[in-house]
Amino acid sequence: MKHLPIATFAAASFLTVACSGSGNPLQGSSGSGSSSGTSTGGATSSSTGGPTGSGTTGGGASSSSGISGGSTSSGTGSSSTSGGTGGLSTEVTAQNLAVIVNTSDPQSVAVGARYQQARAIPPQNMFEVSFPPGNSLDSATFAALKANIDADAGANIQAYALTWTFPYVVEDSTGCQMSITAAFTLGYGQQWCVAGGLQCGPTQDSPYYASGSTAPFTDLGIRPAMMLAGATTQDAYDLIARGVSADGAFKSGTAYLVITPDMTRSVRAPEFKALAGFWNSTASGLDVVVVDNSKSTIDNGALEHQTGVMVYLVGLATVAGLDTNTYPPGAVGDSLTSFGGILSGAGQTMLLDWLSAGLTASAGTVREPCNYTEKFSNPVVLVPEYASGNTVIEAYWKSVRWPGEVLFAGEPLARPWGH
């Protein structure tokens, strides 16, 4: 496949970073083996060689791996949002978030009712649709239901919460596949996907990427969407509870940005180091730690047995030990891999695994993205946006430049640094 350059990231309120991702497929690359021990501060792992995983399962088994080569970096930076301001006004609230319920899906109905109660969503912001649950929705059916919802939403509604887990993708006969959250946000269109049987490639920039907008529909004509997903109804209830309890609750914690031996999936390393280079934890209470496990020979590089994990970004097909860490309410995390947004049978760690481990939001692609960093969250945007007081739906959506194939899931109004 032709190697395509990654566009230079530039935004007025953030450090300029030249991204280093490439157009390499992710299916055939993975981490390795198992590990033991925890070492910090640049210690060398005492692990020995493990088997190389296959593309879709990746990683192999893992026991108690630790962090190797971790360091906390802070700097002065040139951004007023570096380190967070703790309370930036946000315009996405319960009063202008629409909740969409599929009446043909009992889980969706139950989750919608629970969410309306938990967040005091106004009755006029509750919307009902009906279609058979399944992995995908055809583009014609989707276009009709979105048109009806958009027509009824009115100018006040700034964002959407979807209360089902299936379907998670919208597709047409040409092979174009958009995540359902991107399709609700941007409208279904082939500029947002790679069609015609191609494996992967660039897609259109999001107008919301790294923007200063606090009212995306008013400013840009889009309503970012997030799925209140759960493998079970109870999982979705637990997600809602974590999101609500996150509001204004953050005191201290760590953003772990983990570089692994899987170098194909570790292409966000320059962004990891850039964030650590300018981050000042004083205002937000959030430390940024770059964990360099790239030389580990037994550990696939995953973070395990850590506490206060508020942000966890990594690149692995299989992320071992997710449930060995502890995550404060409002925690976010994702892995740069092929199929994190495929919620059934993909053989990789999916965003449902991140949510069931105790995180409050995650994201992943619904088809092979190659390792274009633009199709994954950019920490240089995600962390400052979130720590400056934005809701998780705003921060996550602003952090992905090419979101057409990206599924966003979590409790959209979670706001750990808010008032």
C-alpha positions in Angstrom: 0.0 0.0 0.0 1.2 3.5 -0.8 2.7 5.3 2.2 0.8 8.5 2.8 2.1 11.4 4.9 0.3 12.5 8.0 -0.8 16.2 7.9 0.8 18.6 10.3 -1.3 19.3 13.3 -1.8 22.9 14.0 -4.3 24.7 16.2 -4.2 28.1 17.8 -4.5 27.0 21.4 -2.2 23.9 21.2 1.4 23.1 20.5 2.1 22.4 16.8 3.1 18.8 16.3 4.3 17.0 13.1 2.5 13.7 13.3 4.4 10.6 12.4 1.8 8.0 11.6 1.7 6.1 8.3 -0.6 4.2 6.0 0.4 0.8 7.2 -2.3 -1.9 7.8 -2.7 -2.9 11.5 -4.2 -6.3 11.2 -0.9 -8.1 10.7 1.0 -6.5 13.6 0.8 -7.2 17.3 2.6 -7.2 20.6 4.1 -10.2 22.4 3.9 -12.4 25.4 3.5 -12.1 29.1 5.4 -10.3 31.8 6.0 -9.8 35.5 7.2 -7.0 37.8 6.7 -3.3 37.9 9.5 -0.9 37.2 9.5 2.8 36.8 11.9 5.7 36.1 13.7 4.1 33.2 14.4 0.7 34.7 15.1 -2.1 32.2 12.5 -4.9 32.1 13.7 -8.2 33.3 11.4 -10.1 31.0 12.5 -12.6 28.4 11.1 -13.3 25.0 7.6 -14.3 24.4 5.6 -15.4 21.3 4.5 -12.9 18.7 0.8 -12.7 18.5 -1.2 -13.0 15.3 -2.8 -10.0 13.7 -6.3 -10.2 15.0 -5.7 -11.7 18.5 -2.4 -10.0 19.1 -0.4 -9.8 22.3 -0.7 -13.3 23.7 -1.3 -13.9 27.4 0.0 -11.5 30.0 0.4 -11.6 33.7 1.4 -8.7 36.0 3.3 -6.4 33.6 4.4 -3.1 34.9 5.6 0.2 33.6 9.1 0.5 32.3 10.8 3.7 31.5 8.0 5.9 32.7 8.6 9.5 33.4 6.5 12.5 34.3 7.3 15.6 32.3 6.0 19.1 32.8 6.9 22.3 31.0 5.9 25.8 30.5 4.4 25.4 27.0 2.8 28.2 25.1 -0.8 27.2 25.5 -3.2 28.8 27.9 -4.9 25.5 28.2 -1.8 23.5 29.2 -2.5 21.9 32.5 -6.2 22.9 32.4 -8.0 25.9 33.7 -10.5 23.8 35.8 -13.9 25.1 34.7 -14.2 26.3 31.1 -17.8 26.9 30.3 -19.4 24.2 28.2 -22.5 24.4 26.1 -23.3 20.7 25.8 -25.5 20.1 28.8 -28.5 18.0 29.8 -30.7 20.8 28.5 -29.4 20.6 24.9 -28.5 16.9 24.6 -31.0 14.8 22.7 -31.3 11.2 23.8 -32.3 8.7 21.0 -34.0 5.5 21.9 -34.6 2.4 19.7 -38.0 1.1 20.8 -37.3 -2.2 19.1 -34.4 -2.8 21.5 -35.2 -3.5 25.2 -31.7 -2.5 26.3 -32.0 0.8 24.5 -35.4 1.5 26.1 -34.1 0.7 29.6 -30.9 2.7 29.2 -32.8 5.7 27.8 -35.1 5.7 30.8 -32.2 5.4 33.3 -30.2 8.1 31.5 -33.1 10.5 31.4 -33.6 10.1 35.2 -29.9 10.2 36.0 -29.2 13.4 34.0 -32.7 15.1 34.3 -33.0 15.1 30.5 -36.1 17.2 29.5 -38.9 15.1 28.1 -38.8 17.1 24.8 -35.2 16.0 24.4 -36.1 12.3 24.3 -36.5 10.9 20.7 -37.8 7.5 19.7 -36.9 5.5 16.6 -37.5 1.9 15.6 -35.4 -0.6 13.7 -34.2 -4.2 14.2 -31.1 -4.4 16.3 -28.1 -5.8 14.4 -24.4 -5.0 13.7 -25.2 -2.7 10.9 -27.8 -0.4 9.5 -28.2 0.3 5.8 -27.5 3.8 4.7 -31.0 4.4 3.2 -32.8 3.4 6.4 -30.3 5.5 8.4 -30.8 8.5 6.2 -34.5 8.5 6.7 -34.4 8.2 10.5 -31.7 10.8 10.8 -33.7 13.2 8.7 -36.7 12.8 10.9 -34.7 13.3 14.1 -32.8 16.3 12.8 -36.1 17.9 11.7 -37.6 17.6 15.1 -34.5 18.4 17.1 -34.6 22.2 16.6 -31.9 24.8 17.0 -31.4 24.1 20.7 -30.0 20.6 20.5 -26.2 20.5 20.3 -25.4 16.8 20.6 -26.9 13.3 20.5 -26.7 10.4 23.0 -27.5 7.0 21.4 -28.8 4.4 24.0 -28.1 1.2 22.1 -25.0 -0.9 21.5 -26.2 -2.5 18.2 -26.0 -1.4 15.4 -22.7 0.4 15.6 -22.0 0.8 11.8 -23.9 2.3 8.8 -23.0 1.0 5.4 -23.9 1.0 1.7 -23.5 -1.3 -1.3 -20.1 0.3 -2.3 -18.4 -0.8 0.9 -18.5 2.5 2.6 -18.8 2.0 6.4 -19.2 4.8 8.9 -19.6 4.4 12.6 -23.1 5.2 13.7 -21.9 8.0 16.0 -20.1 9.6 13.1 -23.0 9.2 10.8 -25.4 10.8 13.3 -22.8 13.6 13.7 -21.7 14.3 10.2 -24.4 12.7 8.0 -23.8 9.6 5.9 -21.4 10.3 3.0 -18.5 8.7 1.2 -16.2 11.5 2.0 -16.2 10.2 5.6 -15.2 6.6 4.7 -13.0 4.5 2.4 -15.3 2.9 -0.2 -14.9 0.8 -3.3 -13.4 -2.2 -1.5 -10.2 -0.3 -0.5 -8.7 -1.4 2.7 -7.9 2.0 4.2 -7.0 5.5 3.4 -7.6 9.2 4.3 -11.0 10.6 4.8 -12.4 14.1 5.2 -11.3 16.4 8.1 -13.9 17.0 10.9 -14.9 20.7 11.2 -15.0 20.1 14.9 -11.4 18.9 15.2 -9.4 21.1 17.7 -12.0 23.8 17.3 -12.9 26.4 19.9 -16.6 25.8 19.5 -18.7 25.3 22.6 -21.9 25.0 20.6 -21.2 22.6 17.7 -24.6 22.7 16.0 -24.9 26.5 16.3 -21.4 27.1 15.1 -20.8 24.2 12.7 -24.1 22.6 11.9 -23.1 19.3 13.4 -24.3 17.4 16.6 -21.6 15.2 18.0 -22.9 11.8 19.0 -21.8 9.3 21.6 -23.2 5.8 22.3 -24.2 4.8 25.8 -22.9 1.3 25.1 -22.7 -1.8 27.3 -22.3 -5.5 26.8 -25.3 -5.8 29.1 -28.0 -3.4 30.3 -26.3 -3.4 33.7 -23.0 -2.4 32.1 -24.7 0.6 30.5 -26.3 1.5 33.9 -22.8 1.3 35.5 -21.4 3.5 32.8 -24.1 6.1 33.4 -23.4 6.1 37.2 -19.7 6.6 36.6 -20.3 9.5 34.3 -22.7 11.3 36.7 -20.3 10.7 39.7 -17.4 12.2 37.7 -18.9 15.7 37.5 -16.5 18.1 39.2 -15.0 15.2 41.2 -11.4 15.1 39.9 -8.8 15.7 42.5 -5.6 13.9 41.2 -4.6 11.2 38.8 -2.4 10.3 35.9 -2.6 10.2 32.1 -0.6 7.2 31.0 0.6 7.4 27.4 2.1 4.0 26.6 4.6 3.1 23.9 4.7 -0.6 23.2 7.0 -3.0 21.3 4.2 -3.0 18.6 5.8 -0.1 16.7 3.1 -0.2 13.9 0.5 0.7 16.5 2.7 3.0 18.6 2.7 5.8 16.0 1.2 8.3 18.5 4.5 8.3 20.4 5.5 11.8 19.0 2.1 13.2 20.3 2.6 11.5 23.6 6.0 13.1 24.0 4.8 16.5 22.8 2.0 16.6 25.4 4.4 15.6 28.2 6.8 18.3 27.0 4.5 21.2 27.5 2.1 19.9 30.2 1.9 21.6 33.5 -0.1 19.6 36.1 -0.5 22.4 38.6 -3.8 23.7 37.6 -5.6 20.5 36.7 -4.0 18.0 39.1 -3.4 15.6 36.2 0.1 14.2 35.8 1.2 13.1 32.3 3.4 10.0 32.2 5.0 8.7 29.0 5.6 5.0 29.5 8.2 3.6 27.1 7.8 -0.1 27.0 9.1 -0.4 23.5 12.1 -2.5 24.4 10.2 -5.0 26.5 10.7 -8.6 25.4 8.1 -10.5 27.4 5.5 -7.8 28.0 3.3 -6.7 25.2 3.6 -3.2 26.7 0.2 -3.0 28.4 -0.2 -1.0 31.6 -1.2 -3.1 34.6 -1.8 -2.8 38.3 -1.8 1.0 38.4 -4.1 3.3 40.3 -5.6 6.7 39.5 -5.5 6.0 35.7 -7.5 8.9 34.3 -6.3 8.7 30.7 -4.8 5.6 29.1 -3.7 5.7 25.5 -1.8 2.8 23.9 -1.3 0.9 20.7 -2.0 -2.8 20.9 -4.3 -5.3 19.2 -5.0 -6.9 22.6 -4.6 -4.8 25.7 -3.8 -7.1 28.6 -4.7 -6.3 32.2 -7.2 -3.6 31.6 -9.2 -4.6 34.6 -6.1 -4.8 36.9 -5.9 -1.0 36.9 -8.2 1.4 38.8 -9.9 4.2 37.0 -11.5 7.3 38.6 -15.0 8.3 37.4 -14.6 10.1 34.1 -11.5 8.1 33.0 -11.0 7.8 29.2 -8.8 5.5 27.1 -8.3 3.8 23.8 -5.9 1.7 21.7 -4.7 2.5 18.2 -5.6 -0.8 16.5 -7.8 -2.0 13.6 -11.0 -3.0 15.2 -11.6 -1.4 18.5 -15.0 -0.1 17.3 -16.2 -3.5 16.0 -18.3 -4.8 18.9 -18.7 -8.4 17.9 -16.2 -11.0 16.9 -13.3 -8.9 15.8 -10.8 -10.7 18.0 -9.2 -7.5 19.3 -9.7 -5.5 22.5 -12.8 -3.5 21.7 -14.2 -0.4 23.3 -16.7 -2.4 25.3 -13.8 -4.0 27.1 -12.5 -0.5 28.0 -15.9 0.4 29.4 -16.4 -2.8 31.3 -13.0 -2.4 32.9 -14.3 0.9 34.5 -13.5 3.7 32.1 -16.2 6.3 31.3 -15.5 6.8 27.5 -13.5 5.1 24.7 -13.3 5.1 20.9 -12.3 2.7 18.2 -12.5 2.2 14.4 -15.2 0.1 12.8 -13.1 -1.0 9.8 -9.4 -1.3 9.0 -8.0 2.2 9.4 -4.3 1.6 8.8 -2.2 3.4 11.3 -3.2 6.9 10.4 -3.0 8.9 13.6 -5.8 11.2 12.4 -8.3 8.3 12.9 -7.5 8.1 16.6 -7.5 10.5 19.5 -4.7 13.0 19.6 -3.6 13.5 23.2 -2.4 17.0 22.5 -6.0 17.9 21.9 -7.9 15.4 24.1 -6.1 16.0 27.4 -6.1 19.8 27.4 -9.7 19.9 26.2 -10.9 17.5 28.9 -8.8 19.0 31.7 -10.0 22.5 30.9 -13.6 21.6 31.8 -15.2 20.2 28.6 -17.6 17.3 28.7 -16.2 14.0 27.5 -18.2 14.1 24.3 -16.7 17.5 23.4 -13.1 16.6 24.3 -13.1 13.2 22.5 -14.8 14.4 19.4 -12.4 17.4 19.1 -9.4 15.1 19.4 -10.1 13.1 16.2 -9.3 14.7 12.9 -10.8 11.9 10.6 -13.7 10.6 12.6 -15.9 9.0 9.9 -14.9 5.4 10.8 -14.5 6.0 14.5 -17.1 4.9 17.1 -17.4 7.0 20.2 -18.9 5.4 23.3 -19.3 6.6 26.9 -21.4 8.8 29.1 -21.3 12.1 27.1 -21.9 14.6 29.8 -19.2 13.3 32.2 -17.2 16.4 33.2 -14.6 15.7 35.9 -13.0 19.2 35.8 -16.4 21.0 35.6 -18.3 22.9 38.2 
